[in-house]
Amino acid sequence: MSDHNRPPRIHDVAKMAGVSVATVSRAMSNPAIVSEATRKAVEDAIAATGYTLNLTARNLRQQQVGGVLALVPNLANPFFSQILAGISEVLRQRGLSLLVMDTTSVADQPALAALGPYLNRSRSDGVIVLDGSLDPDLFTRPGCPPVVQACEWIDGLDAPRVLADNVEGGRLAARHLTRLGHRHILHMTGPAPNSLTASRRQGFLQGLAEAGLPEPGPADSIPGNFETRSGVEAVPRILAMDPRPTAIFCDNDEMAIGVIHGLTMTGVAVPGDISVMGFDNIEMSGFCLPPLTTIRQYRTRLGRRAAELLLDRMQGSDDRRTVILDVELMERASTAPPPARAPNTP
């Protein structure tokens, strides 16, 4: 085959970019370790030559499958979209694909039978776990690839974690509502066994204490399941409370949006009668009526960081640290000072 007809090779990219073959390889596999100018030169040369990496050959050389598995508790929940986008972005730069499994779809099967076949180096090079309800023993079996936990975490699993500062988020929610003047605040929590529920509750109670309020009793919280429907279904119970809360803090945006819908349908004004806020800052939170006050966590950044930690683990790192990312209050129109006297009838 003449040089004119042969497919472009990595040597052609190196020659055009004015760098070594090793530098091209580094720029493609780990762009963060080369200078921006070098990365740009390599990217331009790749585009000009039409060079593509032979992933199959590379994976065979490195004894890799070429993919990472993400275990997600509910793909229907829009919260996970940006986390998965961040993971995929980092993996794509390394020529790795992302396989996503919805763990709720196999909830009626024994976890080992449903997930075990995928937790094997013959099926994936690494695993990112976003479901804190799974059995930690799943990830300690022989042949299990490296594991990183993201967003949620599993008690008893000794693996790196990348988390939002859930305690601080709960504290910010309590501080925001108490500074508006609310004293009777209902907390709609996530499911009891969930790791997020306990940490957000801890921060919320801390914020109430900092405002000089007594620790709330059992009647001042109701459980949900992080789904919109559970927020809607909680509304009759909320309206039956005497006195009614003047504000409701929900452990995620989906439940908060459900609460707003349920209150509005019964003639209760938000925030005129009852303020409502959530946690997560999903895309819909800024577009519901009224736009939802919430705690923002940087989900794309969380996904990127989880993928970076996993890549380090796949290369032999034994780093088991916990990375905690900042959160931020997003004040919108669903919260306001309490009414002069909270109505007990819609």
C-alpha distance (Angstrom), angle and dihedral (degrees) to the residues before:
residue distance angle dihedral
M1 . . .
S2 3.81 . .
D3 3.80 120.4 .
H4 3.79 87.3 -113.1
N5 3.81 92.7 60.0
R6 3.81 102.1 36.0
P7 3.82 119.4 99.7
P8 3.81 116.0 -100.2
R9 3.80 116.3 -90.4
I10 3.78 134.0 -154.0
H11 3.82 88.7 -104.3
D12 3.82 88.9 62.2
V13 3.79 90.4 53.3
A14 3.81 91.6 48.9
K15 3.80 92.3 49.4
M16 3.79 94.2 49.1
A17 3.83 92.8 45.0
G18 3.81 92.3 46.4
V19 3.80 93.7 -125.6
S20 3.79 137.6 105.9
V21 3.80 124.8 -86.0
A22 3.82 88.0 -113.9
T23 3.81 90.4 56.1
V24 3.81 91.1 51.2
S25 3.79 89.2 51.1
R26 3.80 91.6 50.0
A27 3.80 92.4 47.0
M28 3.80 90.5 53.3
S29 3.79 99.1 41.8
N30 3.81 100.1 36.8
P31 3.82 111.6 10.0
A32 3.81 92.8 174.7
I33 3.82 91.7 72.6
V34 3.82 96.7 57.7
S35 3.79 128.0 68.5
E36 3.79 119.7 -93.8
A37 3.81 90.6 -115.9
T38 3.80 91.7 53.2
R39 3.78 92.7 46.1
K40 3.81 90.6 50.4
A41 3.81 91.8 48.9
V42 3.80 91.4 50.7
E43 3.81 92.9 46.2
D44 3.81 91.0 50.1
A45 3.81 91.1 48.5
I46 3.80 91.5 49.3
A47 3.80 90.3 51.2
A48 3.82 92.3 46.9
T49 3.81 95.7 47.8
G50 3.80 97.2 37.4
Y51 3.80 90.7 -129.9
T52 3.80 117.0 170.9
L53 3.78 126.8 -170.3
N54 3.80 115.2 -115.6
L55 3.78 96.1 -129.9
T56 3.78 94.9 -178.4
A57 3.79 92.8 55.8
R58 3.79 92.1 44.6
N59 3.78 93.2 50.1
L60 3.80 91.2 49.3
R61 3.80 90.5 51.7
Q62 3.79 92.1 48.4
Q63 3.82 93.7 39.6
Q64 3.80 90.9 -121.9
V65 3.78 133.5 139.5
G66 3.79 90.8 -142.0
G67 3.79 97.4 -127.5
V68 3.80 143.7 89.1
L69 3.80 125.3 -146.5
A70 3.83 121.7 -136.8
L71 3.81 117.0 -163.7
V72 3.82 109.0 -153.1
P73 3.83 123.5 -175.7
N74 3.81 96.6 -144.6
L75 3.79 123.6 4.4
A76 3.81 90.0 -170.2
N77 3.82 88.1 67.9
P78 3.84 107.2 93.5
F79 3.81 89.7 -149.7
F80 3.79 92.1 83.5
S81 3.81 98.0 53.7
Q82 3.81 97.3 86.1
I83 3.81 93.3 42.3
L84 3.80 90.2 54.3
A85 3.81 90.2 45.9
G86 3.81 90.2 54.7
I87 3.80 91.7 48.3
S88 3.80 92.2 48.0
E89 3.80 92.5 48.6
V90 3.81 92.7 58.0
L91 3.80 94.7 41.6
R92 3.80 92.5 49.2
Q93 3.80 90.3 56.8
R94 3.80 87.4 57.7
G95 3.79 95.0 45.9
L96 3.80 93.2 -108.7
S97 3.79 126.9 135.0
L98 3.80 127.1 -138.3
L99 3.80 122.9 -129.0
V100 3.81 114.5 -166.5
M101 3.81 124.2 -159.8
D102 3.81 123.5 -170.7
T103 3.79 105.0 -140.2
T104 3.81 92.2 -161.5
S105 3.80 89.0 64.4
V106 3.81 89.7 65.2
A107 3.81 97.1 37.8
D108 3.80 91.6 114.7
Q109 3.81 91.8 58.2
P110 3.81 130.8 70.8
A111 3.81 106.3 -88.6
L112 3.79 93.7 -128.1
A113 3.79 92.8 53.1
A114 3.81 94.0 45.1
L115 3.80 101.2 40.1
G116 3.79 104.3 19.0
P117 3.82 96.4 83.9
Y118 3.81 90.3 56.9
L119 3.80 94.6 47.3
N120 3.77 91.5 76.2
R121 3.78 132.2 100.0
S122 3.79 89.1 -122.8
R123 3.83 88.9 65.0
S124 3.82 104.5 33.2
D125 3.79 140.0 9.5
G126 3.80 94.3 -142.4
V127 3.79 143.0 -2.4
I128 3.80 131.3 -133.3
V129 3.81 110.5 -162.8
L130 3.81 117.6 -154.7
D131 3.81 95.8 165.3
G132 3.79 114.3 86.5
S133 3.80 94.0 -172.1
L134 3.81 96.4 71.4
D135 3.80 124.4 109.3
P136 3.84 110.5 -98.8
D137 3.81 89.8 -143.2
L138 3.81 88.8 70.8
F139 3.79 89.3 72.1
T140 3.80 99.7 45.5
R141 3.79 96.9 61.3
P142 3.82 119.1 115.9
G143 3.79 112.0 -88.7
C144 3.80 95.5 25.0
P145 3.82 110.5 141.2
P146 3.83 122.4 -127.5
V147 3.81 114.3 -63.6
V148 3.81 134.7 -149.1
Q149 3.81 124.7 -177.7
A150 3.81 119.5 -139.9
C151 3.82 132.2 -171.4
E152 3.81 94.6 -18.9
W153 3.77 124.4 39.9
I154 3.79 138.6 -155.7
D155 3.79 118.6 -125.5
G156 3.78 108.6 -126.8
L157 3.81 96.2 24.5
D158 3.80 110.6 118.1
A159 3.80 98.9 -151.3
P160 3.82 134.0 114.4
R161 3.79 117.1 -81.3
V162 3.80 131.8 -151.4
L163 3.80 110.0 -166.4
A164 3.76 142.6 163.8
D165 3.79 113.6 -118.4
N166 3.80 93.9 -97.3
V167 3.80 94.4 170.9
E168 3.80 91.1 54.5
G169 3.80 90.1 45.9
G170 3.79 91.7 55.7
R171 3.80 90.0 47.1
L172 3.83 91.9 50.5
A173 3.81 90.3 51.3
A174 3.81 92.7 52.7
R175 3.79 91.8 44.6
H176 3.81 92.6 50.7
L177 3.80 94.4 50.0
T178 3.80 95.8 42.9
R179 3.80 91.6 48.6
L180 3.80 87.6 55.4
G181 3.81 86.6 57.5
H182 3.80 101.6 -101.1
R183 3.79 116.4 148.3
H184 3.81 101.8 164.2
I185 3.81 103.7 59.5
L186 3.80 123.5 167.5
H187 3.81 117.4 -149.2
M188 3.81 115.6 -149.6
T189 3.79 102.8 -161.8
G190 3.77 133.6 -164.3
P191 3.81 121.4 -110.4
A192 3.80 113.0 -50.9
P193 3.83 99.6 -117.3
N194 3.81 93.3 50.0
S195 3.80 117.0 109.9
L196 3.81 91.9 -139.9
T197 3.79 92.4 55.9
A198 3.80 94.9 58.7
S199 3.80 95.5 45.3
R200 3.81 95.2 47.2
R201 3.80 90.0 46.6
Q202 3.80 89.9 51.3
G203 3.79 91.6 53.7
F204 3.79 93.2 43.9
L205 3.81 92.1 53.7
Q206 3.79 89.7 46.4
G207 3.81 90.2 54.0
L208 3.80 92.4 49.6
A209 3.81 90.6 50.5
E210 3.81 91.0 50.1
A211 3.82 87.9 54.5
G212 3.80 90.2 53.7
L213 3.80 95.5 -109.5
P214 3.81 121.9 140.5
E215 3.78 118.9 -109.4
P216 3.81 106.9 -86.3
G217 3.77 121.1 -116.3
P218 3.82 129.2 -126.3
A219 3.81 91.1 -85.6
D220 3.80 90.1 63.2
S221 3.80 94.9 67.9
I222 3.79 135.0 51.1
P223 3.81 126.8 -170.6
G224 3.79 125.7 -119.2
N225 3.78 134.5 173.1
F226 3.83 102.1 -125.3
E227 3.83 91.5 -100.2
T228 3.81 126.3 118.6
R229 3.79 92.0 -124.3
S230 3.80 92.1 59.8
G231 3.80 88.8 57.3
V232 3.79 91.7 51.8
E233 3.80 91.8 46.2
A234 3.81 91.8 51.5
V235 3.80 93.4 60.8
P236 3.85 98.8 83.6
R237 3.79 89.0 52.6
I238 3.81 90.8 48.5
L239 3.81 92.7 49.7
A240 3.81 90.7 50.2
M241 3.81 92.3 58.5
D242 3.79 116.7 109.0
P243 2.90 110.1 -128.3
R244 3.75 97.9 22.3
P245 3.79 118.9 -136.7
T246 3.77 116.2 -103.5
A247 3.81 91.4 -147.8
I248 3.81 137.7 25.7
F249 3.80 125.3 -156.1
C250 3.81 112.2 -162.1
D251 3.80 122.2 -162.1
N252 3.80 91.5 -129.0
D253 3.79 139.7 17.4
E254 3.79 96.4 -112.6
M255 3.80 92.5 61.2
A256 3.82 90.7 43.9
I257 3.81 91.3 52.7
G258 3.81 88.7 50.0
V259 3.81 91.0 50.8
I260 3.82 91.5 49.8
H261 3.80 90.6 50.3
G262 3.80 92.7 48.7
L263 3.80 93.9 47.0
T264 3.80 93.0 46.7
M265 3.81 92.2 49.9
T266 3.82 89.7 55.5
G267 3.79 93.9 48.6
V268 3.81 98.2 -102.9
A269 3.80 110.8 139.1
V270 3.80 120.4 -129.8
P271 2.98 115.1 -123.1
G272 3.81 96.2 -3.9
D273 3.80 94.1 70.0
I274 3.81 102.6 13.3
S275 3.81 129.3 12.7
V276 3.81 117.7 -140.5
M277 3.79 129.8 -165.5
G278 3.79 135.1 173.6
F279 3.78 142.5 -167.1
D280 3.86 131.5 -115.0
N281 3.83 105.7 37.7
I282 3.80 95.7 -123.2
E283 3.80 115.1 -173.3
M284 3.81 94.0 -99.2
S285 3.81 92.9 55.8
G286 3.79 92.1 79.2
F287 3.81 93.9 48.8
C288 3.81 104.7 45.3
L289 3.81 118.6 99.3
P290 2.91 110.8 -77.0
P291 3.82 98.5 19.0
L292 3.79 108.1 -110.0
T293 3.79 125.6 -108.9
T294 3.78 105.3 -138.8
I295 3.78 148.4 153.1
R296 3.77 111.5 -95.8
Q297 3.75 120.2 -141.8
Y298 3.79 118.3 -173.2
R299 3.78 98.6 -119.7
T300 3.81 100.1 173.9
R301 3.79 89.9 50.8
L302 3.80 89.6 48.6
G303 3.81 90.9 53.1
R304 3.79 92.6 47.9
R305 3.79 92.7 49.8
A306 3.80 92.4 48.3
A307 3.80 90.8 51.9
E308 3.80 91.8 48.1
L309 3.80 91.5 51.3
L310 3.79 90.5 48.5
L311 3.81 92.2 51.0
D312 3.80 88.7 52.8
R313 3.80 89.5 51.0
M314 3.79 91.1 48.8
Q315 3.80 88.2 55.3
G316 3.79 92.1 54.1
S317 3.81 104.3 -88.7
D318 3.81 115.1 149.4
D319 3.81 93.1 -159.4
R320 3.82 107.6 144.3
R321 3.78 99.7 170.9
T322 3.78 127.7 137.3
V323 3.81 116.1 -120.8
I324 3.81 114.2 -156.3
L325 3.80 118.2 -164.6
D326 3.80 125.7 -154.8
V327 3.80 123.3 -103.1
E328 3.80 129.4 -154.4
L329 3.81 137.5 -152.4
M330 3.81 112.3 -116.0
E331 3.81 105.5 -161.9
R332 3.79 113.6 -158.5
A333 3.79 137.4 152.8
S334 3.82 102.3 -70.0
T335 3.82 94.0 81.1
A336 3.80 129.2 60.9
P337 3.82 138.6 145.2
P338 3.81 113.0 -62.3
P339 3.80 119.1 -93.5
A340 3.79 116.8 -98.3
R341 3.79 88.3 -105.1
A342 3.79 121.2 9.4
P343 3.82 109.7 -126.9
N344 3.79 117.7 -126.7
T345 3.77 93.8 -157.2
P346 3.78 126.8 60.1
